[in-house]
Amino acid sequence: MPKRITYHITKREDGGWNVKRPNAERASAIEETQREAINKAKDFLSDNPLGQIKIHSEDGRIRTEHTYGNDPKRTKG
């Protein structure tokens, strides 16, 4: 079974946005806007059967999560 790949979209101190895997030392991509960072993460996940993007607000809290592929958690909402 393939492993789910996760990317976090977080605000940078310089005003840009990171596209980063958990526990990674460096960002996979740096984009000017949050929308561009989300699209880049979607591009990275396009070849994977399982993926997740966690979008953080400017204060660092997770605002939204998008799960792609077969989500093993069958919860409503």
Distance bins in CASP14 RR format, pairs under 12 A and 6 or more apart:
PFRMAT RR
TARGET T0000
AUTHOR 0000-0000-0000
RMODE 2
METHOD distances of the structure
MODEL  1
1 49 0 0 0 0 1 0 0 0 0 0 0
1 50 0 0 0 0 1 0 0 0 0 0 0
1 69 0 0 0 0 0 1 0 0 0 0 0
1 70 0 0 0 0 1 0 0 0 0 0 0
1 72 0 0 0 0 1 0 0 0 0 0 0
2 45 0 0 0 0 0 1 0 0 0 0 0
2 47 0 0 0 0 0 1 0 0 0 0 0
2 48 1 0 0 1 0 0 0 0 0 0 0
2 49 1 0 1 0 0 0 0 0 0 0 0
2 50 1 0 1 0 0 0 0 0 0 0 0
2 51 0 0 0 0 1 0 0 0 0 0 0
2 68 0 0 0 0 0 1 0 0 0 0 0
2 69 0 0 0 0 1 0 0 0 0 0 0
2 70 0 0 0 0 1 0 0 0 0 0 0
3 21 0 0 0 0 0 1 0 0 0 0 0
3 48 0 0 0 0 1 0 0 0 0 0 0
3 49 0 0 0 0 1 0 0 0 0 0 0
3 50 1 0 0 1 0 0 0 0 0 0 0
3 51 0 0 0 0 1 0 0 0 0 0 0
3 52 0 0 0 0 0 1 0 0 0 0 0
3 72 0 0 0 0 0 1 0 0 0 0 0
4 21 0 0 0 0 0 1 0 0 0 0 0
4 22 0 0 0 0 0 1 0 0 0 0 0
4 45 0 0 0 0 1 0 0 0 0 0 0
4 48 0 0 0 0 1 0 0 0 0 0 0
4 49 0 0 0 0 1 0 0 0 0 0 0
4 50 1 0 1 0 0 0 0 0 0 0 0
4 51 1 0 1 0 0 0 0 0 0 0 0
4 52 1 0 1 0 0 0 0 0 0 0 0
4 53 0 0 0 0 0 1 0 0 0 0 0
4 54 0 0 0 0 0 1 0 0 0 0 0
4 65 0 0 0 0 0 1 0 0 0 0 0
4 67 0 0 0 0 1 0 0 0 0 0 0
4 68 0 0 0 0 1 0 0 0 0 0 0
4 69 0 0 0 0 1 0 0 0 0 0 0
4 70 0 0 0 0 1 0 0 0 0 0 0
4 71 0 0 0 0 1 0 0 0 0 0 0
4 72 0 0 0 0 1 0 0 0 0 0 0
4 73 0 0 0 0 0 1 0 0 0 0 0
5 19 0 0 0 0 0 1 0 0 0 0 0
5 20 0 0 0 0 0 1 0 0 0 0 0
5 21 1 0 0 1 0 0 0 0 0 0 0
5 22 0 0 0 0 1 0 0 0 0 0 0
5 24 0 0 0 0 0 1 0 0 0 0 0
5 28 0 0 0 0 0 1 0 0 0 0 0
5 41 0 0 0 0 1 0 0 0 0 0 0
5 42 0 0 0 0 0 1 0 0 0 0 0
5 44 1 0 0 1 0 0 0 0 0 0 0
5 45 1 0 0 1 0 0 0 0 0 0 0
5 46 0 0 0 0 0 1 0 0 0 0 0
5 47 0 0 0 0 1 0 0 0 0 0 0
5 48 1 0 1 0 0 0 0 0 0 0 0
5 49 0 0 0 0 1 0 0 0 0 0 0
5 50 1 0 0 1 0 0 0 0 0 0 0
5 51 1 0 1 0 0 0 0 0 0 0 0
5 52 1 0 0 1 0 0 0 0 0 0 0
5 53 0 0 0 0 1 0 0 0 0 0 0
5 54 0 0 0 0 0 1 0 0 0 0 0
5 67 0 0 0 0 0 1 0 0 0 0 0
5 68 0 0 0 0 1 0 0 0 0 0 0
5 69 0 0 0 0 0 1 0 0 0 0 0
6 19 0 0 0 0 0 1 0 0 0 0 0
6 20 0 0 0 0 1 0 0 0 0 0 0
6 21 1 0 0 1 0 0 0 0 0 0 0
6 22 1 0 1 0 0 0 0 0 0 0 0
6 23 0 0 0 0 0 1 0 0 0 0 0
6 24 0 0 0 0 0 1 0 0 0 0 0
6 28 0 0 0 0 0 1 0 0 0 0 0
6 41 0 0 0 0 1 0 0 0 0 0 0
6 44 0 0 0 0 0 1 0 0 0 0 0
6 45 0 0 0 0 1 0 0 0 0 0 0
6 48 0 0 0 0 0 1 0 0 0 0 0
6 50 0 0 0 0 1 0 0 0 0 0 0
6 51 1 0 0 1 0 0 0 0 0 0 0
6 52 1 0 1 0 0 0 0 0 0 0 0
6 53 1 0 0 1 0 0 0 0 0 0 0
6 54 1 0 0 1 0 0 0 0 0 0 0
6 55 0 0 0 0 0 1 0 0 0 0 0
6 62 0 0 0 0 0 1 0 0 0 0 0
6 65 0 0 0 0 1 0 0 0 0 0 0
6 66 0 0 0 0 0 1 0 0 0 0 0
6 67 0 0 0 0 1 0 0 0 0 0 0
6 68 0 0 0 0 0 1 0 0 0 0 0
7 17 0 0 0 0 0 1 0 0 0 0 0
7 18 0 0 0 0 1 0 0 0 0 0 0
7 19 1 0 1 0 0 0 0 0 0 0 0
7 20 1 0 0 1 0 0 0 0 0 0 0
7 21 1 0 0 1 0 0 0 0 0 0 0
7 22 0 0 0 0 1 0 0 0 0 0 0
7 24 0 0 0 0 1 0 0 0 0 0 0
7 27 0 0 0 0 1 0 0 0 0 0 0
7 28 1 0 0 1 0 0 0 0 0 0 0
7 29 0 0 0 0 1 0 0 0 0 0 0
7 31 0 0 0 0 0 1 0 0 0 0 0
7 37 0 0 0 0 1 0 0 0 0 0 0
7 38 0 0 0 0 1 0 0 0 0 0 0
7 39 0 0 0 0 0 1 0 0 0 0 0
7 40 0 0 0 0 1 0 0 0 0 0 0
7 41 1 0 1 0 0 0 0 0 0 0 0
7 42 0 0 0 0 1 0 0 0 0 0 0
7 43 0 0 0 0 0 1 0 0 0 0 0
7 44 1 0 0 1 0 0 0 0 0 0 0
7 45 1 0 0 1 0 0 0 0 0 0 0
7 48 0 0 0 0 0 1 0 0 0 0 0
7 51 0 0 0 0 1 0 0 0 0 0 0
7 52 1 0 0 1 0 0 0 0 0 0 0
7 53 1 0 1 0 0 0 0 0 0 0 0
7 54 1 0 0 1 0 0 0 0 0 0 0
7 55 0 0 0 0 1 0 0 0 0 0 0
7 56 0 0 0 0 0 1 0 0 0 0 0
7 65 0 0 0 0 0 1 0 0 0 0 0
7 66 0 0 0 0 1 0 0 0 0 0 0
7 67 0 0 0 0 0 1 0 0 0 0 0
7 68 0 0 0 0 0 1 0 0 0 0 0
8 17 0 0 0 0 0 1 0 0 0 0 0
8 18 1 0 0 1 0 0 0 0 0 0 0
8 19 1 0 0 1 0 0 0 0 0 0 0
8 20 1 0 1 0 0 0 0 0 0 0 0
8 21 1 0 0 1 0 0 0 0 0 0 0
8 22 1 0 0 1 0 0 0 0 0 0 0
8 23 0 0 0 0 0 1 0 0 0 0 0
8 24 0 0 0 0 1 0 0 0 0 0 0
8 27 0 0 0 0 1 0 0 0 0 0 0
8 28 0 0 0 0 0 1 0 0 0 0 0
8 29 0 0 0 0 0 1 0 0 0 0 0
8 34 0 0 0 0 0 1 0 0 0 0 0
8 37 0 0 0 0 1 0 0 0 0 0 0
8 38 0 0 0 0 0 1 0 0 0 0 0
8 41 0 0 0 0 1 0 0 0 0 0 0
8 52 0 0 0 0 1 0 0 0 0 0 0
8 53 1 0 0 1 0 0 0 0 0 0 0
8 54 1 0 1 0 0 0 0 0 0 0 0
8 55 0 0 0 0 1 0 0 0 0 0 0
8 56 1 0 0 1 0 0 0 0 0 0 0
8 57 0 0 0 0 0 1 0 0 0 0 0
8 60 0 0 0 0 1 0 0 0 0 0 0
8 61 0 0 0 0 0 1 0 0 0 0 0
8 62 0 0 0 0 1 0 0 0 0 0 0
8 63 0 0 0 0 0 1 0 0 0 0 0
8 64 0 0 0 0 0 1 0 0 0 0 0
8 65 0 0 0 0 0 1 0 0 0 0 0
8 66 0 0 0 0 0 1 0 0 0 0 0
9 16 0 0 0 0 0 1 0 0 0 0 0
9 17 1 0 1 0 0 0 0 0 0 0 0
9 18 1 0 0 1 0 0 0 0 0 0 0
9 19 1 0 0 1 0 0 0 0 0 0 0
9 20 0 0 0 0 1 0 0 0 0 0 0
9 21 0 0 0 0 0 1 0 0 0 0 0
9 27 0 0 0 0 0 1 0 0 0 0 0
9 28 0 0 0 0 0 1 0 0 0 0 0
9 29 0 0 0 0 1 0 0 0 0 0 0
9 30 0 0 0 0 0 1 0 0 0 0 0
9 31 0 0 0 0 1 0 0 0 0 0 0
9 33 0 0 0 0 0 1 0 0 0 0 0
9 34 1 0 0 1 0 0 0 0 0 0 0
9 35 0 0 0 0 1 0 0 0 0 0 0
9 36 0 0 0 0 1 0 0 0 0 0 0
9 37 1 0 1 0 0 0 0 0 0 0 0
9 38 1 0 1 0 0 0 0 0 0 0 0
9 39 0 0 0 0 0 1 0 0 0 0 0
9 40 0 0 0 0 1 0 0 0 0 0 0
9 41 1 0 0 1 0 0 0 0 0 0 0
9 42 0 0 0 0 0 1 0 0 0 0 0
9 44 0 0 0 0 0 1 0 0 0 0 0
9 52 0 0 0 0 0 1 0 0 0 0 0
9 53 1 0 0 1 0 0 0 0 0 0 0
9 54 1 0 0 1 0 0 0 0 0 0 0
9 55 1 0 1 0 0 0 0 0 0 0 0
9 56 1 0 0 1 0 0 0 0 0 0 0
9 57 0 0 0 0 1 0 0 0 0 0 0
9 58 0 0 0 0 0 1 0 0 0 0 0
9 60 0 0 0 0 0 1 0 0 0 0 0
9 62 0 0 0 0 1 0 0 0 0 0 0
9 63 0 0 0 0 1 0 0 0 0 0 0
9 64 0 0 0 0 1 0 0 0 0 0 0
9 65 0 0 0 0 0 1 0 0 0 0 0
9 66 0 0 0 0 0 1 0 0 0 0 0
10 16 0 0 0 0 1 0 0 0 0 0 0
10 17 1 0 0 1 0 0 0 0 0 0 0
10 18 1 0 1 0 0 0 0 0 0 0 0
10 19 0 0 0 0 1 0 0 0 0 0 0
10 20 1 0 0 1 0 0 0 0 0 0 0
10 21 0 0 0 0 0 1 0 0 0 0 0
10 22 0 0 0 0 0 1 0 0 0 0 0
10 24 0 0 0 0 0 1 0 0 0 0 0
10 27 0 0 0 0 1 0 0 0 0 0 0
10 28 0 0 0 0 0 1 0 0 0 0 0
10 29 0 0 0 0 0 1 0 0 0 0 0
10 30 0 0 0 0 0 1 0 0 0 0 0
10 31 0 0 0 0 0 1 0 0 0 0 0
10 34 0 0 0 0 1 0 0 0 0 0 0
10 37 0 0 0 0 1 0 0 0 0 0 0
10 38 0 0 0 0 0 1 0 0 0 0 0
10 41 0 0 0 0 0 1 0 0 0 0 0
10 53 0 0 0 0 0 1 0 0 0 0 0
10 54 0 0 0 0 1 0 0 0 0 0 0
10 55 0 0 0 0 1 0 0 0 0 0 0
10 56 1 0 1 0 0 0 0 0 0 0 0
10 57 0 0 0 0 1 0 0 0 0 0 0
10 58 0 0 0 0 1 0 0 0 0 0 0
10 59 0 0 0 0 0 1 0 0 0 0 0
10 60 1 0 0 1 0 0 0 0 0 0 0
10 61 0 0 0 0 0 1 0 0 0 0 0
10 62 0 0 0 0 1 0 0 0 0 0 0
10 63 0 0 0 0 0 1 0 0 0 0 0
11 17 1 0 0 1 0 0 0 0 0 0 0
11 18 1 0 0 1 0 0 0 0 0 0 0
11 19 0 0 0 0 0 1 0 0 0 0 0
11 20 0 0 0 0 0 1 0 0 0 0 0
11 27 0 0 0 0 0 1 0 0 0 0 0
11 30 0 0 0 0 0 1 0 0 0 0 0
11 31 0 0 0 0 0 1 0 0 0 0 0
11 32 0 0 0 0 0 1 0 0 0 0 0
11 33 0 0 0 0 0 1 0 0 0 0 0
11 34 1 0 0 1 0 0 0 0 0 0 0
11 37 0 0 0 0 1 0 0 0 0 0 0
11 55 0 0 0 0 0 1 0 0 0 0 0
11 56 1 0 0 1 0 0 0 0 0 0 0
11 57 1 0 0 1 0 0 0 0 0 0 0
11 58 1 0 1 0 0 0 0 0 0 0 0
11 59 0 0 0 0 1 0 0 0 0 0 0
11 60 1 0 0 1 0 0 0 0 0 0 0
11 61 0 0 0 0 0 1 0 0 0 0 0
11 63 0 0 0 0 0 1 0 0 0 0 0
12 18 1 0 1 0 0 0 0 0 0 0 0
12 19 0 0 0 0 0 1 0 0 0 0 0
12 20 0 0 0 0 0 1 0 0 0 0 0
12 27 0 0 0 0 1 0 0 0 0 0 0
12 29 0 0 0 0 0 1 0 0 0 0 0
12 30 1 0 0 1 0 0 0 0 0 0 0
12 31 0 0 0 0 1 0 0 0 0 0 0
12 32 0 0 0 0 0 1 0 0 0 0 0
12 33 0 0 0 0 0 1 0 0 0 0 0
12 34 0 0 0 0 0 1 0 0 0 0 0
12 37 0 0 0 0 1 0 0 0 0 0 0
12 56 0 0 0 0 0 1 0 0 0 0 0
12 58 0 0 0 0 0 1 0 0 0 0 0
12 60 0 0 0 0 0 1 0 0 0 0 0
13 30 0 0 0 0 0 1 0 0 0 0 0
13 58 0 0 0 0 0 1 0 0 0 0 0
14 27 0 0 0 0 0 1 0 0 0 0 0
14 30 0 0 0 0 1 0 0 0 0 0 0
14 31 0 0 0 0 0 1 0 0 0 0 0
14 32 0 0 0 0 0 1 0 0 0 0 0
15 30 0 0 0 0 1 0 0 0 0 0 0
15 31 0 0 0 0 0 1 0 0 0 0 0
15 32 0 0 0 0 1 0 0 0 0 0 0
15 33 0 0 0 0 1 0 0 0 0 0 0
15 34 0 0 0 0 0 1 0 0 0 0 0
15 37 0 0 0 0 0 1 0 0 0 0 0
15 58 0 0 0 0 1 0 0 0 0 0 0
16 27 0 0 0 0 0 1 0 0 0 0 0
16 29 0 0 0 0 0 1 0 0 0 0 0
16 30 1 0 0 1 0 0 0 0 0 0 0
16 31 1 0 0 1 0 0 0 0 0 0 0
16 32 1 0 1 0 0 0 0 0 0 0 0
16 33 1 0 0 1 0 0 0 0 0 0 0
16 34 0 0 0 0 1 0 0 0 0 0 0
16 35 0 0 0 0 0 1 0 0 0 0 0
16 36 0 0 0 0 1 0 0 0 0 0 0
16 37 1 0 0 1 0 0 0 0 0 0 0
16 58 0 0 0 0 0 1 0 0 0 0 0
17 27 0 0 0 0 1 0 0 0 0 0 0
17 28 0 0 0 0 0 1 0 0 0 0 0
17 29 0 0 0 0 1 0 0 0 0 0 0
17 30 1 0 0 1 0 0 0 0 0 0 0
17 31 1 0 1 0 0 0 0 0 0 0 0
17 32 1 0 0 1 0 0 0 0 0 0 0
17 33 1 0 0 1 0 0 0 0 0 0 0
17 34 1 0 1 0 0 0 0 0 0 0 0
17 35 0 0 0 0 1 0 0 0 0 0 0
17 36 1 0 0 1 0 0 0 0 0 0 0
17 37 1 1 0 0 0 0 0 0 0 0 0
17 38 0 0 0 0 1 0 0 0 0 0 0
17 39 0 0 0 0 0 1 0 0 0 0 0
17 40 0 0 0 0 1 0 0 0 0 0 0
17 41 0 0 0 0 1 0 0 0 0 0 0
17 55 0 0 0 0 1 0 0 0 0 0 0
17 56 0 0 0 0 1 0 0 0 0 0 0
17 57 0 0 0 0 0 1 0 0 0 0 0
17 58 0 0 0 0 1 0 0 0 0 0 0
17 60 0 0 0 0 0 1 0 0 0 0 0
18 24 0 0 0 0 1 0 0 0 0 0 0
18 25 0 0 0 0 0 1 0 0 0 0 0
18 26 0 0 0 0 1 0 0 0 0 0 0
18 27 1 0 1 0 0 0 0 0 0 0 0
18 28 0 0 0 0 1 0 0 0 0 0 0
18 29 1 0 0 1 0 0 0 0 0 0 0
18 30 1 0 0 1 0 0 0 0 0 0 0
18 31 0 0 0 0 1 0 0 0 0 0 0
18 32 0 0 0 0 0 1 0 0 0 0 0
18 34 0 0 0 0 0 1 0 0 0 0 0
18 36 0 0 0 0 0 1 0 0 0 0 0
18 37 1 0 0 1 0 0 0 0 0 0 0
18 38 0 0 0 0 0 1 0 0 0 0 0
18 40 0 0 0 0 0 1 0 0 0 0 0
18 41 0 0 0 0 0 1 0 0 0 0 0
18 54 0 0 0 0 0 1 0 0 0 0 0
18 55 0 0 0 0 0 1 0 0 0 0 0
18 56 0 0 0 0 1 0 0 0 0 0 0
18 60 0 0 0 0 0 1 0 0 0 0 0
19 26 0 0 0 0 0 1 0 0 0 0 0
19 27 1 0 1 0 0 0 0 0 0 0 0
19 28 1 0 1 0 0 0 0 0 0 0 0
19 29 1 0 1 0 0 0 0 0 0 0 0
19 30 1 0 0 1 0 0 0 0 0 0 0
19 31 1 0 0 1 0 0 0 0 0 0 0
19 33 0 0 0 0 0 1 0 0 0 0 0
19 34 0 0 0 0 0 1 0 0 0 0 0
19 35 0 0 0 0 0 1 0 0 0 0 0
19 36 0 0 0 0 1 0 0 0 0 0 0
19 37 1 0 1 0 0 0 0 0 0 0 0
19 38 0 0 0 0 1 0 0 0 0 0 0
19 39 0 0 0 0 1 0 0 0 0 0 0
19 40 1 0 1 0 0 0 0 0 0 0 0
19 41 1 0 1 0 0 0 0 0 0 0 0
19 42 0 0 0 0 1 0 0 0 0 0 0
19 43 0 0 0 0 1 0 0 0 0 0 0
19 44 1 0 0 1 0 0 0 0 0 0 0
19 45 0 0 0 0 0 1 0 0 0 0 0
19 53 0 0 0 0 1 0 0 0 0 0 0
19 54 0 0 0 0 0 1 0 0 0 0 0
19 55 0 0 0 0 0 1 0 0 0 0 0
19 56 0 0 0 0 0 1 0 0 0 0 0
20 26 1 0 0 1 0 0 0 0 0 0 0
20 27 1 0 1 0 0 0 0 0 0 0 0
20 28 1 0 0 1 0 0 0 0 0 0 0
20 29 0 0 0 0 1 0 0 0 0 0 0
20 30 0 0 0 0 1 0 0 0 0 0 0
20 31 0 0 0 0 0 1 0 0 0 0 0
20 37 0 0 0 0 1 0 0 0 0 0 0
20 40 0 0 0 0 0 1 0 0 0 0 0
20 41 0 0 0 0 1 0 0 0 0 0 0
20 44 0 0 0 0 0 1 0 0 0 0 0
20 53 0 0 0 0 0 1 0 0 0 0 0
20 54 0 0 0 0 1 0 0 0 0 0 0
20 56 0 0 0 0 0 1 0 0 0 0 0
21 27 0 0 0 0 1 0 0 0 0 0 0
21 28 1 0 0 1 0 0 0 0 0 0 0
21 29 0 0 0 0 0 1 0 0 0 0 0
21 41 0 0 0 0 1 0 0 0 0 0 0
21 44 0 0 0 0 1 0 0 0 0 0 0
21 45 0 0 0 0 0 1 0 0 0 0 0
21 51 0 0 0 0 0 1 0 0 0 0 0
21 52 0 0 0 0 0 1 0 0 0 0 0
21 53 0 0 0 0 0 1 0 0 0 0 0
21 54 0 0 0 0 0 1 0 0 0 0 0
22 28 0 0 0 0 0 1 0 0 0 0 0
22 52 0 0 0 0 0 1 0 0 0 0 0
22 54 0 0 0 0 1 0 0 0 0 0 0
27 37 0 0 0 0 1 0 0 0 0 0 0
27 40 0 0 0 0 0 1 0 0 0 0 0
27 41 0 0 0 0 0 1 0 0 0 0 0
27 44 0 0 0 0 0 1 0 0 0 0 0
28 37 0 0 0 0 1 0 0 0 0 0 0
28 40 1 0 0 1 0 0 0 0 0 0 0
28 41 0 0 0 0 1 0 0 0 0 0 0
28 43 0 0 0 0 0 1 0 0 0 0 0
28 44 1 0 0 1 0 0 0 0 0 0 0
28 45 0 0 0 0 0 1 0 0 0 0 0
28 53 0 0 0 0 0 1 0 0 0 0 0
29 36 0 0 0 0 1 0 0 0 0 0 0
29 37 1 0 0 1 0 0 0 0 0 0 0
29 38 0 0 0 0 0 1 0 0 0 0 0
29 39 0 0 0 0 1 0 0 0 0 0 0
29 40 1 0 1 0 0 0 0 0 0 0 0
29 41 1 0 0 1 0 0 0 0 0 0 0
29 42 0 0 0 0 0 1 0 0 0 0 0
29 43 0 0 0 0 1 0 0 0 0 0 0
29 44 1 0 0 1 0 0 0 0 0 0 0
30 36 0 0 0 0 1 0 0 0 0 0 0
30 37 0 0 0 0 1 0 0 0 0 0 0
30 40 0 0 0 0 1 0 0 0 0 0 0
31 37 1 0 1 0 0 0 0 0 0 0 0
31 38 0 0 0 0 1 0 0 0 0 0 0
31 39 0 0 0 0 1 0 0 0 0 0 0
31 40 1 0 1 0 0 0 0 0 0 0 0
31 41 0 0 0 0 1 0 0 0 0 0 0
31 42 0 0 0 0 0 1 0 0 0 0 0
31 43 0 0 0 0 0 1 0 0 0 0 0
31 44 0 0 0 0 0 1 0 0 0 0 0
32 39 0 0 0 0 0 1 0 0 0 0 0
32 40 0 0 0 0 0 1 0 0 0 0 0
33 39 0 0 0 0 1 0 0 0 0 0 0
33 40 0 0 0 0 0 1 0 0 0 0 0
34 40 0 0 0 0 0 1 0 0 0 0 0
34 41 0 0 0 0 0 1 0 0 0 0 0
34 53 0 0 0 0 0 1 0 0 0 0 0
34 55 1 0 0 1 0 0 0 0 0 0 0
34 56 0 0 0 0 1 0 0 0 0 0 0
34 57 0 0 0 0 1 0 0 0 0 0 0
34 58 0 0 0 0 1 0 0 0 0 0 0
34 60 0 0 0 0 0 1 0 0 0 0 0
34 63 0 0 0 0 1 0 0 0 0 0 0
34 64 0 0 0 0 0 1 0 0 0 0 0
35 41 0 0 0 0 0 1 0 0 0 0 0
35 42 0 0 0 0 0 1 0 0 0 0 0
35 55 0 0 0 0 0 1 0 0 0 0 0
36 42 0 0 0 0 0 1 0 0 0 0 0
36 43 0 0 0 0 0 1 0 0 0 0 0
37 43 0 0 0 0 0 1 0 0 0 0 0
37 44 0 0 0 0 0 1 0 0 0 0 0
37 53 0 0 0 0 1 0 0 0 0 0 0
37 54 0 0 0 0 0 1 0 0 0 0 0
37 55 0 0 0 0 1 0 0 0 0 0 0
37 56 0 0 0 0 0 1 0 0 0 0 0
38 44 0 0 0 0 0 1 0 0 0 0 0
38 45 0 0 0 0 0 1 0 0 0 0 0
38 53 1 0 0 1 0 0 0 0 0 0 0
38 54 0 0 0 0 0 1 0 0 0 0 0
38 55 1 0 0 1 0 0 0 0 0 0 0
38 56 0 0 0 0 0 1 0 0 0 0 0
38 63 0 0 0 0 0 1 0 0 0 0 0
38 64 0 0 0 0 1 0 0 0 0 0 0
38 65 0 0 0 0 0 1 0 0 0 0 0
38 66 0 0 0 0 1 0 0 0 0 0 0
39 45 0 0 0 0 0 1 0 0 0 0 0
39 46 0 0 0 0 0 1 0 0 0 0 0
39 53 0 0 0 0 0 1 0 0 0 0 0
39 55 0 0 0 0 0 1 0 0 0 0 0
39 66 0 0 0 0 0 1 0 0 0 0 0
40 46 0 0 0 0 0 1 0 0 0 0 0
40 53 0 0 0 0 1 0 0 0 0 0 0
41 48 0 0 0 0 0 1 0 0 0 0 0
41 51 0 0 0 0 1 0 0 0 0 0 0
41 52 0 0 0 0 1 0 0 0 0 0 0
41 53 1 0 1 0 0 0 0 0 0 0 0
41 54 0 0 0 0 1 0 0 0 0 0 0
41 55 0 0 0 0 1 0 0 0 0 0 0
41 56 0 0 0 0 0 1 0 0 0 0 0
41 65 0 0 0 0 0 1 0 0 0 0 0
41 66 0 0 0 0 1 0 0 0 0 0 0
41 68 0 0 0 0 0 1 0 0 0 0 0
42 48 0 0 0 0 0 1 0 0 0 0 0
42 51 0 0 0 0 1 0 0 0 0 0 0
42 52 0 0 0 0 0 1 0 0 0 0 0
42 53 1 0 0 1 0 0 0 0 0 0 0
42 55 0 0 0 0 0 1 0 0 0 0 0
42 66 0 0 0 0 1 0 0 0 0 0 0
42 68 0 0 0 0 1 0 0 0 0 0 0
43 53 0 0 0 0 0 1 0 0 0 0 0
44 51 0 0 0 0 1 0 0 0 0 0 0
44 52 0 0 0 0 0 1 0 0 0 0 0
44 53 0 0 0 0 1 0 0 0 0 0 0
44 68 0 0 0 0 0 1 0 0 0 0 0
45 51 1 0 1 0 0 0 0 0 0 0 0
45 52 0 0 0 0 1 0 0 0 0 0 0
45 53 1 0 0 1 0 0 0 0 0 0 0
45 66 0 0 0 0 1 0 0 0 0 0 0
45 67 0 0 0 0 0 1 0 0 0 0 0
45 68 1 0 1 0 0 0 0 0 0 0 0
45 69 0 0 0 0 1 0 0 0 0 0 0
46 53 0 0 0 0 0 1 0 0 0 0 0
46 68 0 0 0 0 1 0 0 0 0 0 0
46 69 0 0 0 0 0 1 0 0 0 0 0
47 68 0 0 0 0 0 1 0 0 0 0 0
48 68 1 0 0 1 0 0 0 0 0 0 0
48 69 0 0 0 0 1 0 0 0 0 0 0
48 70 0 0 0 0 0 1 0 0 0 0 0
49 67 0 0 0 0 0 1 0 0 0 0 0
49 68 0 0 0 0 1 0 0 0 0 0 0
49 69 1 0 0 1 0 0 0 0 0 0 0
49 70 1 0 0 1 0 0 0 0 0 0 0
49 71 0 0 0 0 0 1 0 0 0 0 0
50 67 0 0 0 0 1 0 0 0 0 0 0
50 68 1 0 0 1 0 0 0 0 0 0 0
50 69 1 0 1 0 0 0 0 0 0 0 0
50 70 1 0 0 1 0 0 0 0 0 0 0
50 71 0 0 0 0 1 0 0 0 0 0 0
50 72 0 0 0 0 1 0 0 0 0 0 0
51 65 0 0 0 0 0 1 0 0 0 0 0
51 66 0 0 0 0 1 0 0 0 0 0 0
51 67 1 0 0 1 0 0 0 0 0 0 0
51 68 1 0 1 0 0 0 0 0 0 0 0
51 69 1 0 0 1 0 0 0 0 0 0 0
51 70 0 0 0 0 1 0 0 0 0 0 0
51 71 0 0 0 0 1 0 0 0 0 0 0
51 72 0 0 0 0 0 1 0 0 0 0 0
52 62 0 0 0 0 0 1 0 0 0 0 0
52 64 0 0 0 0 0 1 0 0 0 0 0
52 65 1 0 0 1 0 0 0 0 0 0 0
52 66 1 0 0 1 0 0 0 0 0 0 0
52 67 1 0 1 0 0 0 0 0 0 0 0
52 68 1 0 0 1 0 0 0 0 0 0 0
52 69 0 0 0 0 1 0 0 0 0 0 0
52 70 0 0 0 0 0 1 0 0 0 0 0
52 71 0 0 0 0 1 0 0 0 0 0 0
52 72 0 0 0 0 0 1 0 0 0 0 0
52 73 0 0 0 0 0 1 0 0 0 0 0
53 62 0 0 0 0 0 1 0 0 0 0 0
53 63 0 0 0 0 0 1 0 0 0 0 0
53 64 0 0 0 0 1 0 0 0 0 0 0
53 65 1 0 0 1 0 0 0 0 0 0 0
53 66 1 0 1 0 0 0 0 0 0 0 0
53 67 0 0 0 0 1 0 0 0 0 0 0
53 68 1 0 0 1 0 0 0 0 0 0 0
54 60 0 0 0 0 0 1 0 0 0 0 0
54 61 0 0 0 0 0 1 0 0 0 0 0
54 62 1 0 1 0 0 0 0 0 0 0 0
54 63 0 0 0 0 1 0 0 0 0 0 0
54 64 1 0 0 1 0 0 0 0 0 0 0
54 65 1 0 1 0 0 0 0 0 0 0 0
54 66 0 0 0 0 1 0 0 0 0 0 0
54 67 0 0 0 0 1 0 0 0 0 0 0
55 61 0 0 0 0 0 1 0 0 0 0 0
55 62 1 0 0 1 0 0 0 0 0 0 0
55 63 1 0 1 0 0 0 0 0 0 0 0
55 64 1 0 1 0 0 0 0 0 0 0 0
55 65 1 0 0 1 0 0 0 0 0 0 0
55 66 1 0 0 1 0 0 0 0 0 0 0
56 62 1 0 1 0 0 0 0 0 0 0 0
56 63 1 0 0 1 0 0 0 0 0 0 0
56 64 0 0 0 0 1 0 0 0 0 0 0
56 65 0 0 0 0 0 1 0 0 0 0 0
57 63 1 0 1 0 0 0 0 0 0 0 0
57 64 0 0 0 0 1 0 0 0 0 0 0
65 71 0 0 0 0 0 1 0 0 0 0 0
65 73 0 0 0 0 0 1 0 0 0 0 0
65 77 0 0 0 0 0 1 0 0 0 0 0
67 73 0 0 0 0 1 0 0 0 0 0 0
67 74 0 0 0 0 0 1 0 0 0 0 0
67 75 0 0 0 0 0 1 0 0 0 0 0
67 77 0 0 0 0 0 1 0 0 0 0 0
71 77 0 0 0 0 0 1 0 0 0 0 0
END
